[in-house]
Amino acid sequence: MPSERAERGMDILRQINPQSAQALFSELESIAPDLSRFVAEFAYGDIYARPGLTLREREMITVAALTAQGNAAPQLKSHIVGALNSGCTEQEIIEIMLQMAVYAGFPAAINGIMAAKEVFTARKANETDPA
């Protein structure tokens, strides 16, 4: 039985990126189910659920942090989707990447822009796909 924290976290995850949430938990469940629980309970059920910042603001911060790390492309793409689903615009995502050039370096910003381009392209393709 999932804890209240896990349920709260899963609700938030479903709001920002339902496909990614399901994929993450499906992949982790077979090898490290505790890790999926930690992500749901702590990252989303405790931290994302806190008052003080909107989901949009939290996603913008997360996109900046993952861009600065420079080694988390799958998570960055997932959170770019989450940022867009939370109300960010493509231009705001690009501005985040440009800001990261100053603080994380040009390679991190370029990698971030390329991840954003992949997400933007995929979203546009899905919008035009009649299926």
Salt bridges, closest charged atoms under 4 A:
GLU4 OE2 - ARG8 NH1 3.59
ASP11 OD1 - ARG14 NH1 2.94
ASP34 OD1 - ARG37 NH2 3.41
GLU41 OE1 - ARG5 NH1 3.53
GLU41 OE1 - ARG37 NH1 3.31
ASP46 OD2 - ARG5 NH2 2.61
ASP46 OD1 - ARG8 NH2 3.61
GLU59 OE1 - HIS79 ND1 2.97
GLU90 OE2 - LYS124 NZ 2.84
GLU92 OE2 - ARG56 NH2 2.31
GLU118 OE1 - LYS77 NZ 2.71
